[in-house]
């Protein structure tokens, strides 16, 4: 059984892409700026920080595997201190 030969020619592809970007540069800049302005809000940054901190805390607690009492103590200590920080900033 013979398979068909597939030939892909990419000549000029880089030039075509560069030309397209140059022709649409202003529109692309506006789209990027608008997306950044809409996405990069204080609320979004805070949510991302909270998510990252929570992820780090969960992984740190998992590292203490096998010692449930120590895990519970660490969890409680972290929760209390985070609560203090949150209420302090409010």
Buried (B, 14 or more C-beta within 10 A) or exposed (E): EEEEEEEEEEEEEEEEEEEEEEEEEEEEEEEEEEEEEEEEEEEEEEEEEEEEEEEEBEEEBEEBEEEEEEBEEBBEEBEEEBEEEEEEEE
